[in-house]
Amino acid sequence: MSLPIYDSQTARQTVLRRRPPDETDLPPAVQERLTALFGEPLSAEQAVARIVADVRRRGDDALRDWTRKLDGADLAAGLQIDPHDCQSALQALPGELRSALETAAERIRRFHCRQPALSWIEQDADGTLGQLIRPIERVGVYVPGGSAPLPSSVLMSVIPARVAGVQRVIVCTPPGRDGRVNPVILAACALAEVDAVYRVGGAQAIAAMAFGTPALPAVDKIVGAGGLFVTLAKRQVFGVVGIEGLAGPTETVVIADEGASPRRVAADLLAQAEHDPLATALLLTPSRALAEAVAARVDELLSQTAADPLGRADIIRASLAARGGAVLTRDLDEAIELCNAYAPEHLNLVVRDGWAWLPKIHNAGGVFLDEESCEVMGDYIAGPSHVMPTGGSARYASPLNVWDFVKIVSLVGLNRAAVQRLSPLAEMLALAEGLDAHALAARLRKG
């Protein structure tokens, strides 16, 4: 059976007990390659630190060297992709695929246009207070390449930035061995009106966007998910630039009752598990009959070639075996309690009268109500960004949104009467903190 079934107590100690990815998750081949590249055994953290430092020191030359070493691509033709190539890729798309991308872009734009990011200024007897909302000027978006290039991530990251008023948005994405970038990614960049696209990926791309090089100007904030090396690089450059978060492997929790369709639930779990061997796909249900039926449907769908067109069955099996499963709960209340504690990136609420249970959901990046509104709809076309908090960070973090691309400038314009009244209080507080110069500055406003 590909989908393990756990009781809730066992699950609390296993699949519901988070273990963030670390060095032990690196395949032996990757560890061996790191040793070969650097001439000594290094952790992923150490390897990323050296790449980041090298890009900061040598700029474009380091980008070319690391792209050749890590991606096998020669960047002699240049780091930046000709904007005409993006437009040509868009024009060359099959009509139905272009229409799907355009529909997704419009829905994403419409959703984020409803999110207010408003300045306000209030005047009263004391003068003026307010907040000024200003867009970030320069944003860099990282878009993964590899075996599953994600044009949807272009739309989901760039469009909210454009709605927020960001002046310049660039995209970095890794090239293939031929030095080319997936044409559907280029088409999505054209559709989202990206200012510049660079064929560079991995930790070296994050370093370039943070520190800048002659060919790739620095940005103010970096968004977008990648693998372990990209995440480590974002963590190392944070402070030099802003980041929207540190993405871990993707995750979905399905809460379902006995009325759910086993086949649909199984398909939703498979859709999540195919991302990555480290992805998490969990079913929480009080119904043993449903859990067993879903496990049977998982095996059935995995055995069908049509269900695995990209040859990702091995990835799915590894994900389900290590981090997936069906968890038998006492009732739906316990399922929701476990879900809130786990704080998943995605929650599929597949129960009768899901709206009645919704007020009990506190921690989730996104909630997908009922069987029809599956998480895959959110991945591509529903409207909210699919860049969502992972690793339990949904306890305090939000999906990527317009507010990630603006900053607040506080406005203070007190009149003289207010300052005369408030400065003695400010002086008193400054003296309590032992800051005599602060106190003096306040005292000079009294006379």
N, C-alpha and C positions, 0 to 999 in steps of 0.2 A: 504494500500500500504506500503510495507516494505522499499522502497527507497524514502525518501523525495525529492521533487523537489523545488529548490530555484531559485529566480532571483539573479543576480550577486551582487546587492547591499545588499540584505538580507544575502547572503552567506558571504560577507566581515565581517559582524558583528556576524556571528554564526560559521558555520563549518570551515571557513577559518581564523577565529580568534583563534590562538592557546591558549589553556589552558593546561599547562603541568600537568600530574597526580600529585595529592597531597593527603593529608590525607582524603579529602572528597571522594576520589575514593575507599577507603578501604571499603569492605563490612562490615556491622554491625557484622557479625559473626567473622571476622578477628579482629575487634576492641575489641570485647568481649574476644577473645582468648588472645590477648595481655594483657588485664587487668588480666585475670586469671593466665597467666604465670608469670607476674611481680608483682602481688599483688597490683597494682595501675594503673590508666589510664595513658597510655603513647602514644605519637605519634609514628609513624613508625620510624622517625629520632631518637628519644630517645631510642626506643627499639633496633635499629641497633647499636647505640653507646654503649649500655650496652653489647650486644653480642660481638662486636669487642673488647671491653676492657677486657671482660672475657677470650676470646681466647688468647689475648696477655698475660694475666696474668697466666692462668692455662693450656694453650697449649692443648695437646691431651685430657685431662680429660674434658675440656670445649667442645671440638668438639664432644665427645661421648655424653655428657649431652644434648647439644643443638640438636644434631641429633635425640636423643631419644624423646625429648620434641616436636620438630617441625615436624619431619618426621615419628615418631613412629617406628624407626628402631634401633635395637641393633647392635652396632659395636664391639661386643666382639671378633669377628673373625678378627678384624684388619681394619685399615683405607685403606690400599693399597690393590688393587686387584692384584691377582697373574697374572703376564704377560701371563702365559699359558692359563688362562681363556679367555683372549682377543683373542689369537690365536685359541682356541677351538671354540669361538663364530664365528670367521671368517670362520673356516672350516665347521661349522654347518649351515651356511646360505644357503637357497635355491639357486640353481645355477643362476637363473635369477636375483635375488636380488643382489647377489655378483657381477655379471657382471655389473649391473647398478652402484653399488658403485665404482667398479674399473674404469668404463668409466668416471664417474664424477671426480674421483681422478686424472686421467690422464689429463683431460681437464683443471682442476683447476691448476695442476702443469705446464702444457704447457703454459697457459695464464700468470702465474706469472713469469715464466722463461724469458718472453719477456720484463719484466720490469727492466730496467737497474738500478743497484745500484753500481756505479763504483767509485773507488778511482782515483784521478788524481794528478799529480805532474808536476809543470811547473817551468822551470829554465830560468832566464833571467839575465840581467846585474846586478841586485840587489841581486841575489841569488835564493832561492827556496821558492815557495809557493805551497800549495796544500791542498787536503782534503783526509783523510783516512776513508774509510767506514769500520766499524767494526760491526759485528752482536751482538745483545744483547745476553748475555750468557744464561739466564734462563727465560723462559716464562711460565706463567700459563694460561690455557684456561678454562674458565667456560662454561660448556655445560648444558643447562636446561634439567630437567627431567619432571616429572609430567604427565599430561594427554596427552601431545604430545611431547615425547622425540625426539630429533633432531640429529640423526647421521650426517645429512648433515652439521651441524654446526661444528662438529669435522673436517671434511675435509676442510671446508671453512676457518677455523682458523689455523689449524695446518700446512697444506701444504704450505701456504705462509711463515710461520715461518721457515719451513725446507728449502725452496728455498733460504731464506735470509741467511741461515747458522747458525741459532740458535743451540747452543750445546745441550741444555736440554729443552724439552717441556713436561709439565705435564698437566693432565686434572683432574678437579674436577667436579663431577656430583652427584646429590642427589640420594640416594638409595630409593627403595620402602620399604614398611613396613616389607618385608621379608629380608631386608638388601642387596638385589641384585640390580644390575644395569642392565638396559635394554640391552639385548644381542646384538642388532644391534648397539648400541652405542659402546659396547666393540669391535665389529667387525670393526667398522670404526676406532677406536683407533689403532687396529692392522694394518690396511691397511695404516694409516697415519704415522705409526712408532712412536707413542707416547712413551715416556720413562717410564712414570708411570701414573697410573690411581687411583684416590682416591674417595671412596664412601662417599662424603660429599658435601653438597650443601648450598645454602642460604648465608646469611651474614657471617656465621661462616667459610665457605670455603674461602671467600674473605679475611677475617682476617688471616686465616692460611697461605694463599699464600703470604700475605704481610709481616707478622711478623715471620713466620716459627714456627714449633713445632718439638719436637723430631722425630715424624713420618712423617712430611710433611715439607720438607725444603722450605725456602722462595725463591721467584722468584724476578726477576728484573722488570717485567712488567706483568700486567694482562689484558687479552682481553676476549671478549665474552659477549653476552647479557644475561640478566636474568630479573626477575621481579623487582618490586619497591624496595624490601629489598636488592637485589643484587646491584642495581644501587646506592642506598644510601650508601651501604658499600664501593663500589668503590670510591665514592666521598670522603668518610671519610678517606680512606687509601692513597689517591692520594698524592704524595710527598714522602711517604715512598717507594712506588713503582710507576711506570708509569702505565697509563691506555690508551687505545686507544680512549676512549670517554665514554659518559654517555648515554646509550641507553634508549630511551623511547619506548612507544608502536609503533608498526610497522604501516606503512602508504603507500598508493598508490594513485596516481592521474592518471586518464585516460583522456587524451585529445582526443576527437573523433569528426569526422564530420559525415554528414548524410550518408556516404557510409559505415560506420562501421557496423559490425554484432551485433545486439542487444543481441543475445544469448551469443556470445563470450565475449562481454563487461560485461554482467551480471555475467558470470562465473568468470571473472577476479576480479570483485568487491567482489563476495562471497569468493573467495580464500583468499583475504586479510582480510575480516571481520571475518573469522573463527578463526583467531589467538587468539583474545582477545576481550572482550567487549570494551576495550579502543582503539582498532585498528581503523584506519581511512581508508575508501575506498570512493573516490570521483570521479565523472565523471564531466568533464568540457566540454561543447558542445554548439555550437550556434544553434543546431537543437532540437526544442521541440519534434518533432516526434521521434527522436532517444531517447531522455530522457524518454519519455513516454513508448516507446517500451522496453527499458532496464528495467524500473521499473516493467513492466508486466512480463518480463522474470525472474527477480529476484524472484517475487512471485511464478512463475511457477516452477522454479528450487528448491526453498525452500520447495515446497509442495511434491517434489518427494523424496521418501526414498533413492533412488540411489544417489541423490545429497548430502545426509547427512549421510554417512555410519558410522560416528563416533558419531552421536548424537549431533552435534554442532550447530543445527539450532537456539537454544536459544541464543548462543553466537553471531551468525551472526545478529540476529534481534536486540539485544542490541547494537551492534557496529553501525549498520546502523542507528538506531533511534537516537543515541546520537552524533555520529561524522561523519556519512556518508551522502551521498546524491548525487543528480544530480544538477549541477549548470548551468543555462542557461546564456550564455554569448552573448555579442553583435556580436562577430565574433571570429575567431581563434586567432587573435592578442590579444584580451582581455583575452582569455583563457590562453595564454602563459604568459601574464603579471601577471595574478592571480597566475599561477603556480610558476613563478620565485619568487614572493613575499612569497608564502607559502613554497617554497624550500623543496619538498617532498623527502622522502627516495627513492621511486620508481616513475618513470614517464613512463607510457605507451603512446606512441605517435601513435595513430591509425587514421591517416589522409592520404589523397592522397598526394603522394610525400613527405613523412616524412623527407627525406634527405634535402629537400629545407627549411623546417622549423627548422631543427636541429640547425643552427647557432644562432637562437634566444633563445635557451634554455641555461640559465646560472646557475641555481641553482637546482640540483637534484643529489641524490646519484648515481642513475643509470638511463639511458634512454633505453627503450625497444621499438625498431622501428617496427611498423606495427603489424598487428594482429597475425602473426605467432610467433613473438618473444615476447611471453607473459612473464610477470614477474615471473611466476612459473618456467619457464626455467632457469631464473637466480637464483632462490632459490636452484636449485638442480644441474644443469649439464652444463650450458652454459660455465662457466670458471671463470669469476670474482667472488670474494668473495661476499657472500650474507650479510655479516656484513657491513651495510651501515649506514650513518649518519641519525639520526631521529630528530624530534622536531625542525626543521628549521635549524639544524646545517649544512645542505648541503650548506648553504651560505658560510661556511669557512672550512668545514671538508670534508674528502674523505672516500671512502670505505676502509675497511681493505685491506692492500696491503704490498708488500715487504718492503717498506720504514718504515712501522710501527715496523719492527723488526731489524732495523739497526740504528746506530748512526754515526754522522760525527765527526771526530777528525780533527781539523784544524792543518795544518803543516806550521810552519814559520821557515825558515833557511836563514836569511839575511846575506849577506857578510859584511866585515868590511867597504868597501867603502859606501855601502848603509846606514849602521848604522851611519857613520860619517855625512852623508848628512841629514838623517832623525831625528837623536836624538835631535838637537836643536828645531825642530818643535814639537817633543813629549814633550820636556821640557816646551816649551811655553804653550802647551795645558794643561799640568799638573798644571802649575802655575795659569792658568786661572780658574782651578777647585779648587784651594786652596789645592792641594795635594803635599806638599813639598817633601815628601819622594819619590814620583813618579818622581818628577823633578830631584832629586838628582840621582836616578838610571839612568835616561836618560843622565844627565850631565857627569857622570863617563864614559860613552861610547864615549865621544867626543875626549878625549885625546889619 
